[in-house]
């Protein structure tokens, strides 16, 4: 997948403030200081798309970007060290909870885990929450360049071993580095694959039958049409 355009859409304080659900969305979230903003800039091929801050937990809002005018990249607030969060807890704000549980056009969550560290309880709690709430996700191990390959592999293997009993089929995993750009093509490939699946399902879906409603006059029909909401059915 090539990124030809990346446009900032909005910063939403809650689910109701998010844009309409007309485009598929792919959300990125992880423990504060996991390198999320740097990774998003690499994915978009645009420095400064997501603001990189030396202060952990800088992202406070649901930041939404429209990519290629066909899908949205969503930068969710991190958990763990953000102001107001209890240390060593994977609690995250209610806006994120509502978004992950109720956003109907959310196609997948990219759960970011730092490969330079052994399994962290807050990451395990968050992945368990995603699993328990049936939120679709893949696991992305970040900062693969910060330690030796052997140490990164040991940390990733230990993490996957800790969560192995939660499902019959393990989630897909990827490694990446915002410094070297490794993993960019693979992550964009996940999005591309899901976008193609959405398009194929939309083509195969038969058109909805016309609504049949008895009207006694042309004026009644006109009033009814003005009141109708746009069709919000989506193929996903």
N, C-alpha and C positions, 0 to 999 in steps of 0.2 A: 504494500500500500504506500502510495506517495502522498505527502501532505502538501497540498497546493495553497491552502489558506487556513489560517487560524485566527479566529476573532473572539475577543472577550465579549461574553453575552451579559452576565450580571453576577453580582454577589448577593446571594439570597440568605436572609437570616433564618428562614424556615421553609417547610415544604410548600406552603401556600404561595410563597413569593417566587418559586421556581417558574421558569417559562412553561409554555404549554408542552404537552407530551407528544408533539408531532415528530420528533426525531429520536432515534435510539441513543441511549446514554451509557457511557462506560466510566465507572467511578474508581478513583484511586484513593486509598486510605492506608495509614500505617501509624505505628508509634511515632510520637514526635521525635524529630531529628533522624528519621530513617532515610532521608534524602529524597523525599517525595517531590518537592518543587523542582529540584535539579533534574530528576528523571522526567518530569512532565515537559520541561523545556527541551530536553534531548528528543523526546518522542515527537514533539511538535516541530523540531528543527528551528526553533525561534527562541533566542535568548530573551529572558525577561517576560515570557508569557505568564509564568507563575513566579511570583516574587520569592526569591531565596533570602532567608533571614538567618543570622547567627543565633537568634533567640528561638529555642525550641517552643513549639506550640504557637507559632506566629499566625497560622491560618485559623480564623475564627468563624468564617462564613462558608457557605456552600458556593464555591466559585465555579462558574460554568462557562465553557468555551465551545464555540461552534467550529467544527473542523470540516473542511472541504464542502461546507454548506449542506452536509448530509448526515452528520452525527455529532454528538456532543461529548466532550471530555469534561469530567466533573472532578474537581479538586476538593475533597472533603477534609474537614478539620481532623487533625491527628489526635491521638489519645496518649495519656501517660504522664507528660510533663507540662501540659498546657495549664495556664493560670486557672486555678479553681479545681483542678483535678487532683484526686488523692493519689499520692505516690504509690507505685506498685499496684495499681488497679487499672483495668481496661475500661473503666467507665468513660463514656463519651457523651456529647451533649444530645439533648432530646431531638434537635433538628436532624441530626445524623440518623438517629434511631428511626424517626418517621420517614426520612428519605429512603433508607435501606429497606424498610418493611412495606412501604406503601407507594413508592414511585413505580408506576406500571410500565414505563418505558425503559427502566433500568435493565440492561442486558447482561451485564457482568460487573463484578467488583474485582479489582486488582488489589489483593491484600499484600502489602509490602512488609517484608521481614528482613532484618539486617543479617546478612550471612557472616558478618565479622564477629557476631556474638553467639554464645550458646543459647538455647531456647529460653526466652523470657516469658514469665508468667502472664504479663499483660497481653502479649501477642497470642499466647495459647488461649487465653480467655476470649479474646476477640474472634479468633477463628472458630472456637467452639460456639460462640454466639451466632456467627454466620451460618454454621452448619445446622444448629438447632432451629433457626428461623427460616431455613430453606432458601437462603439468599445465594444465588449463583456466584461462584467466585473462582479465581485462580490465584495461586501463590507466587509472588515475585520476590526472590531473594536479591536484595540490593547490596551495593558496596562490595561487589565480588573482588574488586582490585585492592581492598584495604588490608587483606591478610593473604597468606599463602594459599594456593589452590587446595592443598591438603587440609588446612584448617577450615576453610570455607566449606569443603565437602563434608567434613566431620560435623560442623554445626548444622548444616542443612539436613544431613541424615538423622541427627539427633532430634531435630524438630519434627521431621516426618514420622519418626518412630513414636514420638509422644502423641501424635494425633491419629495414628494408624487405625485405632479401634473405633473411630467415630463414624466410619462409612465403609461400604463394601468396595467402592471404587475410589481410590485416592484422587484428589483434585490435581489438575495439571500444575506443574511447577516450572518456573523459569528463573534464570539468573541474569543479572544486568549490572552495568556500571555506568553511572552518569558521567564519569571521568573519561572513559574510553569509548562509550557509545555501544559497547557490547550488549546484546539483548534487544536492541531497539527494533530490529527487523522482526524478531520473533513475537514481541508484544503487539506490534502493528499487525502482524499476521493473524493473531487471535481476533482482533477487532475486524479485520477484513473477512475472516471466515464466518464470523457471526453475522456480519452485514450481508454476505451472500446468502446465508441461510434464511435471513429475514426476507430478502427479496424473492427467494424461491418459494417461500411459504405464502407470500402475498400474491404471487402469480398463480399459485395452485388453488387459492381460496376462491370459491364461487362467489359471485356478487350477491349481496343481500337482496332478498325480494322486496319490491316496492311496498311501502306501507299503505295499507288499505284502511281508510277512515271515512265513514259516511258524512257527507256535508250536505246541508240543505240549500246552500247558495254559494256562489262564487266568492262573495265577501267572506264567508266563514272559512273557506279554503285559504284565502289570502292571509287572513289573520292567523290561521294555524301555521302556515309556512313561515311567517315572520317570527313566530315564537319558538320554532324548532331550533334546538341547539345543533351545532356542527356534529357530524358523526365522529365519535371518539373511539370507535373500534380500531384496534391496532392488530397487526399480524403476530405480535409477540405475546 
